[in-house]
């Protein structure tokens, strides 16, 4: 799956419940991935960059992604999305905090977005049959989240991924979140999603855990 098969992160001006469709993948063939900066051929597993101007994800080779790691540069057009899959051992969101965040579903990811003036706002996103749905998070509600977790989120390129019903909470790169969104989008059927979408969600989290995919 290329970066173009998933949704680009929204800007901090994202309106409540803004929706953007996910492009359908070409299931008939596997295209050769190339770096979108230098055109170097890429393996299936490769890094992504966030274009801070367009807010689009770009596929990148190892050399180009290293150029834009935050440790190397904090300015410029691109920012590297970290390879991050870290499961949190404790729940950073108690029931009171979750209620205050006012997210109407049990599967969501939270992304801090940096503004032009250096301010940071948080948006909650969740997958839907139309793509990703986003809603602004109240600042006071976000302040209830475990501060050790909130401080570890790098603006624009990392997320707190929550699967509330299963008690799973992860720190991940945003490309993982949009990979999940694409899977939901392409397996959703009917009004409630159908069995296949939930099997796909199970498979996604099994991959995060490094466990065999459920059948």
N, C-alpha and C positions, 0 to 999 in steps of 0.2 A: 504493500500500500504506500503510495506516495503522499507527500504532504498536501497535494492538491485534492486528495480524496477525502479530506476532512475539512472542518470549518476553520476559518481563521479567527483568532480571538477578537472580540469586539473591543472598541475603544472605551474610554471612561465615560463617553457620552452616550453609551448604549441605553436606549429607552427601555422602560419596564416592559418585559415580555416581548422584546424584539426577537424576531425569528429570521433565520437564514437557512435555506435548504442546503443539504449536503449533496454534492454531485454523485451521480451513479457511477460505480466503478465499471471498467471494461472487464467483464468476467470471461470473455472469449479468448483473451490472450494476455500474456505478461509482458508489458513494455519494459525496455531497458531503462533503468533509472540513471539519470545523470545529475551531477552537481549543477545547481541552478546559478552558480557563480562562475565556475570555470569549465563546466561541461565534462568533467572527469566521470567515467562510468562508476556507478555505485552498486554495492551489494544490496540485497533486500533490507538488511539491517544497517541503517545509516543515521547520521545526526541530522538535526533540523536547526534552522535559524529563524528567528522572528524578525521580519522586516518592520521596523518601528514606524515607518512612514505609511505603509499600506495595511499594517497589522495582518500580514499574510505569513504563513509558514513556508519556508523554502527548504528543499532537500540540499544537503551539503556534504561534501567529502570531508575526510578527517582533517586535512590541511586547512581548508577554509573555515571549518568549525572552530579549530584551535585559534584562528586569528581573532575570533569574536567572543571567546570565553570571557566572562566578566572579570576574571583575574587579570586578563591581558589588556582589556580595554573597557572602559565604562561609557564611551561615547561612540558616535557613529550611527550608521543606518541600521545595522544588524546587531542582534544579540543571540548568542548561542543558547539553545534550549538544553538544559543539563540532562544527562542520563541519570534519572532519579526514579527509583522505585523503593521507597522505604515505608514499611508498615509500622505504624505507631503502636507501641505495646499497650498504651492506655487510651481510653476514650477522651479526646480533648473537648468534647461537647456533651455536657450533661443535658438532661431533658429540658431544663429551664432555658438553657442557652439555645438549644435547637428550636424550641418554640419561639424564642425571640427573633431568630433569624428568618422566620416566616417562609420557609421553603416548603412548598406544598407536596413534595415527593420525598421518597426515602433514598434516592440515589442522586447525588449532586456533587459538583466540584466548585470550589471557591478560589477565585483568582484575584490577587491585588493588582490594580492597574495604576501605573504612574502617570500623573498629569503633567501638563506643560510647566506648571509652576512648582513642580517637585512634590506636590501632594500625592497621596495614595488613597484610592477608593477601592472597595471590594465588591465584586459582582459574583453572585451565585448562579451557576449554570446547571442545567440538567438536560439529558437527552430526551428527544421526542421523535415521533414519526416524521416531523417536518424538519428535523435537524436539532440545533441547540436552542434552548430557551434561556434567556438571561433576565435576572432581576437584581436591582441594586440592593446591597445589604446596608441596613442601618448602622451607622458608625458606633452607636452605643451598644447595639447587639453584638457587633463583631468584637468589641472590647471585652466581652464576656468569655471569648474563646481563650483557651490556655495560651498565655503569652509566649511560652517557650516554643509552641508550635507556630503561632502567627509570625514570630520574628524570623523563623527559618524559611519563610516563603519569599522567594526572590520575585519582585514585581514583574508582571507580564509573562514570565516564562515558567513559573511553577504553580502548583495548585494543591489544595487540600481536597482529596477525593474521598467521599464518604458514601459507604453502603450501609445505611443505618440499620436495616433489618438484620443484616448478618454481623453487625458490630465490627465492620472493617473500616479503618481510617488510614489513608496513605498520603505521603508526600510524594508527588510525581511531577515530571515535566509535563507541560501542557499538551505535548504531542500524544501522550498516553490518553489523556482525556478525550481528545478528538478522535483518536483511534476507537475508543469505546463508543463515542457518539455515532461514528460511521457504522459500526456494527449494529447498533440499535436501529438506526435509520433504515438499514437494508434488510433487517429481519423482522421488522414490525409488521403485524397483520391485524386487521380488524380494529375494534375500538379499544381493546385493552392490551394489544401487543401480541397475544398468542403465546403458546408454549415455547416456540423457537427463540423468541427474543430473550426469554429468561434463561434458556440453555446457553445462549450466546454470552449473556452477562456472566453466567457461572464460569464459562470457559475463559473469559477475559480475566477474571479475578484469579482463577487457577494459574494462568500464565504469570500474573504478577507475583504470586506466591512461589512460582517455580514448581508447582505440583502438576501431575498429569491432568490433562483436560478431562472434565467429566464427559461421559458418553450419554 
